[in-house]
């Protein structure tokens, strides 16, 4: 069987990367989650696009990890990002985004999901703590009812001011556009 570069990297990573679309990965994810439960460990879950990792993401994910014993990050698949953010996103593939997230010290696992929201994934895992960034109110966090009805907590963590993927993209376009204009003169 011919392995692609992702399969090869998966064998060398300590952090598991699951594909929620695959039945075998759903089973492995369930086993991973059950292992945490058996050890009495609290699972923290967050999700997002994580297209260009920046200081705001790192700070948020570190804070998230400190709330429990394990942090799993739900990562929107490429097609989901296209539907949510438009045709120019994601900038990086789900493959690259998942590897960057898996390389962070705060990450215990990454799961890529195809749906526009992580509701099915949250319902499948039932984390002890569900959180999103400060632009989400508790009431608007997808999966809140599932987590709270199972005794879990739902939190909205504040952002690190001035850090966003959109802001980075805008600065890049502005700077390189200005550079291109000056080169024409």
Buried (B, 14 or more C-beta within 10 A) or exposed (E): EEEEEBEEBBEEEEBBBBBBEEEEBBEBBEEBBEEBEEEEEBBBBBBBBBBBBBEBBBBBBBBBBEBBBBBBBBBBBBEBBBBEBEEEBBBBEBBEBBBBBBEBEBBBBBBBBBBEBBBEBBEBBBBBBBBBBEEBEBEEBBBBEBBEEEEBBBBBBEBBEEBBBEEBBEEEEEEEEEEEEEEEE
